[in-house]
C-alpha cells in the first residue's frame, strides 16, 4: 500500500502551501494512505460512527468558530474525542492559530498539528491535487513520448526499431520531446493518463551509432516539455508482407494503459520509409476526429450514397423500359 509521511508533506509543500508546524512534532512519521481529505464536523460533537479518522483532518473557519463558542471544558472534550483515534494529522486553514489545549493534546498523542495561511478552498484544492498525483496509479513503459501538434504520441516497439530516431526527426521539424526510452505514466482523474521523464534523463535522447544527445541544448528550450497527456499509441513494427495491415482505418484499434483506452496505430517500418510525415498525419487525423470528422467514415458514406444513387437511376431506367 502506498503511503506518504507527514514529514515528507511538510518538506515538499512548506512554501507552496504556506505550512507551519504548531504541535505534534513526534508524529512526523505518521502516514497518509489516501488522497481523500476529511472535515471532522459531526465528530467534534461526539458522533464518530462514520468518522473517517485515517485521513488528513481539515479544520477551517466553520469548525474553529464552532469550537471557540464552546466552554473551555467542552472544547477540550471535543478535541479529545477526535484525537482518541490514530489521526495522521490535523490541518488548520486561513492562518488560524490553534488553542493551547489542542496543541497540548496533539503533542501528547503525537498528531502533527499544522496551519496554513491559505483559505480552506485554496488549501483543499492544492493539497488534494498534490495527493492525487502522489497516489495516482502509475506504470513504466519502454518507449518514447513526443508532443506532435499538441497530441501526445507514445512510440512503442522492439528495441532498435527506430523510436528515438523518429522522435529526433520530429523534434527537428518543431515538435517536442517529453521522454525517451523510459516513460513514467500516471493516471489522473477522469481517465486521463500523463507521461513524463525521469528527472535525471529529461531532455536526453539516445541515438544508436551516435550516443546520447541533449535535445534542449541542441534545439532550444521549446524542443522539450516536462509532461504530456498520452492520447495515441504508435506501435512501430517490422514490415512483413504476409501480415495484414490496416488500409482504410474504419476499424480503429485501441490499447489500454492503466485501464484507460486510447487509440492504437500500427505503423510498419522498412528501410527508406519516411515516418515523420506519417506520424504528423496520425496526429492531425486524430485532431480532425476529435472535431467530428473521420476521413474513412466520410469516404465510406460517399461511396454508399453513390451506390444508392446508381441503384435509383437503374430502377428509373427499368421503369422507362
C-alpha positions as a Markdown table, in Angstrom:
| # | Residue | x | y | z |
|---|---|---|---|---|
| 1 | Unk | 0.0 | 0.0 | 0.0 |
| 2 | Unk | 1.3 | 3.4 | -1.0 |
| 3 | Unk | 1.8 | 5.9 | 1.8 |
| 4 | Unk | 3.4 | 9.3 | 2.5 |
| 5 | Unk | 4.7 | 10.6 | 5.8 |
| 6 | Unk | 3.6 | 13.9 | 7.2 |
| 7 | Unk | 7.3 | 14.9 | 7.4 |
| 8 | Unk | 7.6 | 14.5 | 3.7 |
| 9 | Unk | 4.5 | 16.5 | 3.0 |
| 10 | Unk | 5.9 | 19.4 | 5.2 |
| 11 | Unk | 9.3 | 19.3 | 3.4 |
| 12 | Unk | 7.8 | 19.3 | -0.1 |
| 13 | Unk | 5.0 | 21.8 | 0.5 |
| 14 | Unk | 6.1 | 24.2 | 3.1 |
| 15 | Unk | 6.4 | 27.1 | 0.8 |
| 16 | Unk | 3.8 | 26.1 | -1.8 |
| 17 | Unk | 1.1 | 25.5 | 0.8 |
| 18 | Unk | 2.5 | 28.0 | 3.4 |
| 19 | Unk | 2.7 | 25.4 | 6.1 |
| 20 | Unk | 3.8 | 25.8 | 9.7 |
| 21 | Unk | 4.0 | 23.1 | 12.3 |
| 22 | Unk | 2.3 | 24.1 | 15.6 |
| 23 | Unk | 2.5 | 20.9 | 17.5 |
| 24 | Unk | 2.7 | 17.1 | 17.5 |
| 25 | Unk | 6.3 | 17.1 | 16.3 |
| 26 | Unk | 6.7 | 13.5 | 17.5 |
| 27 | Unk | 4.2 | 12.3 | 14.8 |
| 28 | Unk | 6.0 | 13.4 | 11.7 |
| 29 | Unk | 6.4 | 9.7 | 10.7 |
| 30 | Unk | 2.6 | 9.3 | 10.7 |
| 31 | Unk | 1.4 | 8.4 | 7.2 |
| 32 | Unk | -1.4 | 9.3 | 4.9 |
| 33 | Unk | -2.6 | 6.3 | 2.8 |
| 34 | Unk | -5.4 | 8.1 | 0.8 |
| 35 | Unk | -5.7 | 11.2 | -1.3 |
| 36 | Unk | -9.1 | 11.9 | 0.4 |
| 37 | Unk | -9.4 | 14.7 | 3.0 |
| 38 | Unk | -11.9 | 14.9 | 5.8 |
| 39 | Unk | -13.5 | 17.7 | 7.8 |
| 40 | Unk | -14.5 | 16.4 | 11.2 |
| 41 | Unk | -17.8 | 18.2 | 11.5 |
| 42 | Unk | -20.1 | 15.9 | 13.5 |
| 43 | Unk | -17.2 | 14.1 | 15.1 |
| 44 | Unk | -16.5 | 17.2 | 17.1 |
| 45 | Unk | -19.9 | 16.9 | 18.6 |
| 46 | Unk | -19.3 | 13.3 | 19.6 |
| 47 | Unk | -20.9 | 11.4 | 16.7 |
| 48 | Unk | -18.0 | 9.3 | 15.5 |
| 49 | Unk | -19.8 | 6.3 | 13.9 |
| 50 | Unk | -18.9 | 7.4 | 10.4 |
| 51 | Unk | -15.7 | 9.3 | 11.3 |
| 52 | Unk | -13.0 | 8.7 | 8.6 |
| 53 | Unk | -10.2 | 9.2 | 11.0 |
| 54 | Unk | -7.4 | 7.7 | 8.8 |
| 55 | Unk | -7.4 | 10.8 | 6.5 |
| 56 | Unk | -5.9 | 14.2 | 6.9 |
| 57 | Unk | -8.3 | 16.3 | 9.0 |
| 58 | Unk | -9.1 | 19.8 | 7.9 |
| 59 | Unk | -10.3 | 22.5 | 10.4 |
| 60 | Unk | -11.4 | 25.7 | 8.8 |
| 61 | Unk | -13.3 | 28.8 | 9.9 |
| 62 | Unk | -16.6 | 27.0 | 10.5 |
| 63 | Unk | -15.1 | 24.3 | 12.8 |
| 64 | Unk | -12.9 | 26.7 | 14.7 |
| 65 | Unk | -15.7 | 29.2 | 15.3 |
| 66 | Unk | -17.9 | 26.4 | 16.5 |
| 67 | Unk | -15.2 | 25.3 | 18.9 |
| 68 | Unk | -14.5 | 28.9 | 20.0 |
| 69 | Unk | -18.1 | 29.4 | 21.2 |
| 70 | Unk | -17.8 | 26.3 | 23.5 |
| 71 | Unk | -16.8 | 26.5 | 27.1 |
| 72 | Unk | -13.2 | 25.5 | 27.6 |
| 73 | Unk | -14.0 | 22.2 | 29.2 |
| 74 | Unk | -16.4 | 21.2 | 26.4 |
| 75 | Unk | -13.9 | 22.3 | 23.8 |
| 76 | Unk | -11.2 | 20.1 | 25.4 |
| 77 | Unk | -13.6 | 17.1 | 25.3 |
| 78 | Unk | -14.3 | 17.7 | 21.6 |
| 79 | Unk | -10.5 | 17.7 | 20.9 |
| 80 | Unk | -10.1 | 14.5 | 22.9 |
| 81 | Unk | -13.0 | 12.8 | 21.1 |
| 82 | Unk | -11.3 | 13.1 | 17.7 |
| 83 | Unk | -7.7 | 12.7 | 19.0 |
| 84 | Unk | -8.6 | 9.3 | 20.6 |
| 85 | Unk | -8.2 | 7.9 | 17.0 |
| 86 | Unk | -4.9 | 7.5 | 15.1 |
| 87 | Unk | -5.2 | 10.6 | 13.1 |
| 88 | Unk | -2.4 | 11.2 | 10.5 |
| 89 | Unk | -2.5 | 15.0 | 11.1 |
| 90 | Unk | -4.8 | 18.0 | 11.7 |
| 91 | Unk | -4.6 | 20.9 | 9.3 |
| 92 | Unk | -5.8 | 24.4 | 10.1 |
| 93 | Unk | -6.5 | 26.8 | 7.3 |
| 94 | Unk | -6.9 | 30.6 | 6.9 |
| 95 | Unk | -3.8 | 31.2 | 9.1 |
| 96 | Unk | -5.8 | 30.1 | 12.2 |
| 97 | Unk | -3.9 | 29.6 | 15.4 |
| 98 | Unk | -4.8 | 26.6 | 17.5 |
| 99 | Unk | -5.9 | 27.0 | 21.1 |
| 100 | Unk | -3.2 | 25.8 | 23.5 |
| 101 | Unk | -5.4 | 22.9 | 24.7 |
| 102 | Unk | -5.4 | 21.4 | 21.1 |
| 103 | Unk | -1.6 | 21.9 | 20.8 |
| 104 | Unk | -1.1 | 20.1 | 24.2 |
| 105 | Unk | -3.3 | 17.1 | 23.1 |
| 106 | Unk | -1.6 | 16.8 | 19.7 |
| 107 | Unk | 1.8 | 16.8 | 21.5 |
| 108 | Unk | 0.7 | 14.1 | 23.9 |
| 109 | Unk | -0.9 | 12.0 | 21.1 |
| 110 | Unk | 1.9 | 12.6 | 18.6 |
| 111 | Unk | -0.6 | 14.0 | 16.0 |
| 112 | Unk | 1.1 | 16.7 | 13.8 |
| 113 | Unk | -0.9 | 20.0 | 14.1 |
| 114 | Unk | -0.2 | 22.2 | 11.0 |
| 115 | Unk | -1.5 | 25.6 | 10.0 |
| 116 | Unk | -1.7 | 27.2 | 6.5 |
| 117 | Unk | -2.3 | 30.8 | 5.6 |
| 118 | Unk | -4.3 | 29.7 | 2.6 |
| 119 | Unk | -8.1 | 29.8 | 2.6 |
| 120 | Unk | -9.8 | 26.5 | 3.1 |
| 121 | Unk | -10.9 | 26.3 | -0.6 |
| 122 | Unk | -7.4 | 27.2 | -1.9 |
| 123 | Unk | -5.7 | 24.7 | 0.5 |
| 124 | Unk | -8.1 | 21.8 | -0.2 |
| 125 | Unk | -7.7 | 22.3 | -4.0 |
| 126 | Unk | -3.9 | 22.4 | -3.9 |
| 127 | Unk | -3.4 | 19.8 | -1.3 |
| 128 | Unk | -5.9 | 17.4 | -3.0 |
| 129 | Unk | -4.1 | 17.9 | -6.3 |
| 130 | Unk | -0.7 | 17.0 | -4.7 |
| 131 | Unk | -2.1 | 13.9 | -3.0 |
| 132 | Unk | -4.0 | 12.7 | -6.1 |
| 133 | Unk | -0.7 | 13.0 | -8.1 |
| 134 | Unk | 1.2 | 11.1 | -5.4 |
| 135 | Unk | -1.4 | 8.3 | -5.1 |
| 136 | Unk | -2.3 | 8.1 | -8.7 |
| 137 | Unk | -1.9 | 4.6 | -10.3 |
| 138 | Unk | 1.3 | 4.5 | -12.3 |
| 139 | Unk | 3.4 | 2.4 | -14.6 |
| 140 | Unk | 6.6 | 2.5 | -16.6 |
| 141 | Unk | 6.7 | 1.9 | -20.4 |
| 142 | Unk | 9.7 | 1.3 | -22.6 |
| 143 | Unk | 9.1 | 3.9 | -25.4 |
| 144 | Unk | 9.3 | 7.5 | -26.4 |
| 145 | Unk | 6.8 | 10.2 | -25.8 |
| 146 | Unk | 6.6 | 13.2 | -28.2 |
| 147 | Unk | 4.2 | 16.2 | -28.4 |
| 148 | Unk | 3.1 | 16.4 | -32.0 |
| 149 | Unk | 0.8 | 19.3 | -32.9 |
| 150 | Unk | -0.4 | 19.2 | -29.2 |
| 151 | Unk | -1.1 | 15.5 | -29.3 |
| 152 | Unk | 0.8 | 13.2 | -27.0 |
| 153 | Unk | 2.1 | 10.3 | -29.1 |
| 154 | Unk | 3.7 | 7.3 | -27.3 |
| 155 | Unk | 6.0 | 5.3 | -29.6 |
| 156 | Unk | 6.5 | 1.7 | -28.7 |
| 157 | Unk | 8.1 | -1.2 | -30.4 |
| 158 | Unk | 11.0 | -3.6 | -30.2 |
| 159 | Unk | 14.4 | -2.2 | -29.1 |
| 160 | Unk | 16.4 | -0.7 | -32.1 |
| 161 | Unk | 13.3 | -0.3 | -34.4 |
| 162 | Unk | 13.9 | 3.5 | -34.5 |
| 163 | Unk | 11.7 | 5.1 | -31.9 |
| 164 | Unk | 14.4 | 7.6 | -30.8 |
| 165 | Unk | 15.4 | 8.3 | -34.4 |
| 166 | Unk | 11.9 | 9.1 | -35.5 |
| 167 | Unk | 11.4 | 11.3 | -32.4 |
| 168 | Unk | 14.6 | 13.2 | -33.2 |
| 169 | Unk | 13.3 | 13.8 | -36.8 |
| 170 | Unk | 10.1 | 15.1 | -35.3 |
| 171 | Unk | 11.9 | 17.4 | -32.9 |
| 172 | Unk | 13.9 | 18.8 | -35.9 |
| 173 | Unk | 10.5 | 19.6 | -37.5 |
| 174 | Unk | 9.5 | 21.7 | -34.5 |
| 175 | Unk | 7.8 | 19.1 | -32.2 |
| 176 | Unk | 8.6 | 18.5 | -28.6 |
| 177 | Unk | 10.2 | 15.6 | -26.7 |
| 178 | Unk | 8.7 | 14.6 | -23.4 |
| 179 | Unk | 10.6 | 11.3 | -22.6 |
| 180 | Unk | 12.9 | 8.9 | -24.3 |
| 181 | Unk | 13.5 | 5.2 | -23.6 |
| 182 | Unk | 11.7 | 5.2 | -20.2 |
| 183 | Unk | 8.2 | 6.9 | -19.9 |
| 184 | Unk | 6.7 | 7.2 | -16.5 |
| 185 | Unk | 2.9 | 7.2 | -16.7 |
| 186 | Unk | 0.3 | 8.1 | -14.1 |
| 187 | Unk | -3.5 | 8.0 | -14.4 |
| 188 | Unk | -5.1 | 11.3 | -13.5 |
| 189 | Unk | -8.8 | 11.7 | -12.7 |
| 190 | Unk | -11.4 | 11.4 | -15.4 |
| 191 | Unk | -9.5 | 8.7 | -17.2 |
| 192 | Unk | -6.5 | 10.8 | -18.3 |
| 193 | Unk | -3.0 | 9.3 | -18.5 |
| 194 | Unk | 0.0 | 11.6 | -18.4 |
| 195 | Unk | 3.6 | 10.7 | -19.2 |
| 196 | Unk | 6.8 | 12.2 | -18.1 |
| 197 | Unk | 10.6 | 11.5 | -18.0 |
| 198 | Unk | 13.0 | 10.6 | -15.3 |
| 199 | Unk | 14.4 | 13.8 | -13.7 |
| 200 | Unk | 18.0 | 12.7 | -14.4 |
| 201 | Unk | 17.4 | 11.9 | -18.1 |
| 202 | Unk | 14.9 | 14.6 | -19.1 |
| 203 | Unk | 15.8 | 16.2 | -22.5 |
| 204 | Unk | 18.3 | 13.5 | -23.3 |
| 205 | Unk | 17.8 | 11.0 | -26.1 |
| 206 | Unk | 19.9 | 8.0 | -27.2 |
| 207 | Unk | 20.6 | 7.6 | -30.9 |
| 208 | Unk | 22.2 | 4.3 | -31.8 |
| 209 | Unk | 25.5 | 4.8 | -33.5 |
| 210 | Unk | 25.8 | 8.4 | -32.2 |
| 211 | Unk | 25.2 | 8.1 | -28.5 |
| 212 | Unk | 23.5 | 10.5 | -26.0 |
| 213 | Unk | 22.4 | 13.9 | -27.2 |
| 214 | Unk | 20.8 | 16.7 | -25.3 |
| 215 | Unk | 17.8 | 17.8 | -27.2 |
| 216 | Unk | 17.3 | 21.0 | -25.2 |
| 217 | Unk | 20.8 | 22.2 | -25.8 |
| 218 | Unk | 20.7 | 21.3 | -29.5 |
| 219 | Unk | 17.3 | 22.6 | -30.4 |
| 220 | Unk | 16.4 | 25.1 | -27.6 |
| 221 | Unk | 14.0 | 25.2 | -24.7 |
| 222 | Unk | 11.0 | 24.8 | -26.9 |
| 223 | Unk | 12.1 | 21.4 | -28.1 |
| 224 | Unk | 11.1 | 19.7 | -24.8 |
| 225 | Unk | 8.3 | 19.7 | -22.3 |
| 226 | Unk | 8.0 | 18.2 | -18.8 |
| 227 | Unk | 4.9 | 16.2 | -19.2 |
| 228 | Unk | 2.1 | 15.5 | -21.7 |
| 229 | Unk | -1.2 | 13.7 | -21.8 |
| 230 | Unk | -0.9 | 10.5 | -23.8 |
| 231 | Unk | -3.6 | 10.4 | -26.5 |
| 232 | Unk | -2.3 | 7.9 | -29.1 |
| 233 | Unk | 0.0 | 4.9 | -29.0 |
| 234 | Unk | 2.0 | 4.4 | -32.2 |
| 235 | Unk | 3.2 | 0.9 | -32.4 |
| 236 | Unk | 6.2 | 0.5 | -34.7 |
| 237 | Unk | 6.5 | -3.0 | -36.3 |
| 238 | Unk | 8.8 | -4.6 | -38.8 |
| 239 | Unk | 7.4 | -4.7 | -42.3 |
| 240 | Unk | 6.0 | -8.2 | -43.1 |
| 241 | Unk | 4.2 | -8.6 | -46.5 |
| 242 | Unk | 2.4 | -11.6 | -45.1 |
| 243 | Unk | 0.8 | -9.7 | -42.2 |
| 244 | Unk | -2.4 | -7.8 | -42.7 |
| 245 | Unk | -2.1 | -4.0 | -42.3 |
| 246 | Unk | -5.0 | -1.5 | -41.8 |
| 247 | Unk | -5.8 | 0.1 | -45.2 |
| 248 | Unk | -8.9 | 2.2 | -44.6 |
| 249 | Unk | -8.8 | 3.0 | -40.9 |
| 250 | Unk | -12.5 | 2.2 | -40.4 |
| 251 | Unk | -11.8 | -0.4 | -37.8 |
| 252 | Unk | -10.0 | 1.6 | -35.0 |
| 253 | Unk | -7.7 | -0.3 | -32.7 |
| 254 | Unk | -7.4 | 0.6 | -29.0 |
| 255 | Unk | -4.9 | -0.2 | -26.3 |
| 256 | Unk | -5.3 | 0.0 | -22.5 |
| 257 | Unk | -2.8 | 1.7 | -20.2 |
| 258 | Unk | -3.7 | 1.8 | -16.5 |
| 259 | Unk | -7.3 | 0.9 | -17.6 |
| 260 | Unk | -7.6 | 3.9 | -19.9 |
| 261 | Unk | -8.3 | 3.1 | -23.5 |
| 262 | Unk | -6.5 | 5.1 | -26.2 |
| 263 | Unk | -6.3 | 4.7 | -30.0 |
| 264 | Unk | -3.5 | 2.5 | -31.2 |
| 265 | Unk | -2.0 | 2.9 | -34.6 |
| 266 | Unk | 0.3 | 0.3 | -36.1 |
| 267 | Unk | 3.0 | 1.6 | -38.5 |
| 268 | Unk | 5.2 | -0.9 | -40.4 |
| 269 | Unk | 8.8 | 0.1 | -40.7 |
| 270 | Unk | 11.2 | -0.7 | -43.6 |
| 271 | Unk | 14.4 | 0.9 | -44.8 |
| 272 | Unk | 13.9 | 4.2 | -46.7 |
| 273 | Unk | 10.4 | 4.8 | -45.3 |
| 274 | Unk | 10.0 | 8.4 | -44.1 |
| 275 | Unk | 8.0 | 8.1 | -40.9 |
| 276 | Unk | 7.9 | 11.7 | -39.6 |
| 277 | Unk | 5.3 | 12.9 | -42.1 |
| 278 | Unk | 3.2 | 9.8 | -41.4 |
| 279 | Unk | 3.3 | 10.5 | -37.7 |
| 280 | Unk | 2.3 | 14.1 | -38.2 |
| 281 | Unk | -0.6 | 12.8 | -40.3 |
| 282 | Unk | -1.6 | 10.5 | -37.4 |
| 283 | Unk | -1.7 | 13.4 | -35.0 |
| 284 | Unk | -3.6 | 15.7 | -37.4 |
| 285 | Unk | -6.1 | 13.0 | -38.4 |
| 286 | Unk | -6.8 | 12.4 | -34.7 |
| 287 | Unk | -7.4 | 16.1 | -34.2 |
| 288 | Unk | -10.0 | 16.0 | -37.0 |
| 289 | Unk | -11.7 | 13.0 | -35.4 |
| 290 | Unk | -11.9 | 14.9 | -32.1 |
| 291 | Unk | -13.6 | 17.7 | -34.0 |
| 292 | Unk | -16.1 | 15.3 | -35.6 |
| 293 | Unk | -14.6 | 14.5 | -39.0 |
| 294 | Unk | -13.4 | 11.0 | -39.8 |
| 295 | Unk | -12.0 | 10.7 | -43.3 |
| 296 | Unk | -12.5 | 6.9 | -43.6 |
| 297 | Unk | -16.1 | 7.2 | -42.5 |
| 298 | Unk | -16.7 | 10.2 | -44.8 |
| 299 | Unk | -15.4 | 8.3 | -47.8 |
| 300 | Unk | -17.4 | 5.2 | -46.9 |
| 301 | Unk | -20.6 | 7.4 | -46.7 |
| 302 | Unk | -19.8 | 9.0 | -50.0 |
| 303 | Unk | -19.5 | 5.6 | -51.6 |
| 304 | Unk | -22.7 | 4.3 | -50.1 |
| 305 | Unk | -24.5 | 7.5 | -51.2 |
| 306 | Unk | -23.1 | 7.0 | -54.8 |
| 307 | Unk | -24.2 | 3.3 | -54.8 |
| 308 | Unk | -27.7 | 4.3 | -53.7 |
| 309 | Unk | -27.8 | 7.0 | -56.4 |
| 310 | Unk | -26.8 | 4.5 | -59.1 |
| 311 | Unk | -29.4 | 2.0 | -57.8 |
| 312 | Unk | -32.1 | 4.6 | -58.0 |
| 313 | Unk | -31.1 | 5.5 | -61.6 |
| 314 | Unk | -31.2 | 1.8 | -62.6 |
| 315 | Unk | -34.7 | 1.4 | -61.2 |
| 316 | Unk | -35.9 | 4.5 | -63.0 |
| 317 | Unk | -34.4 | 3.3 | -66.3 |
| 318 | Unk | -36.1 | -0.1 | -65.8 |
| 319 | Unk | -39.5 | 1.6 | -65.3 |
| 320 | Unk | -39.0 | 3.6 | -68.5 |
| 321 | Unk | -38.3 | 0.4 | -70.5 |
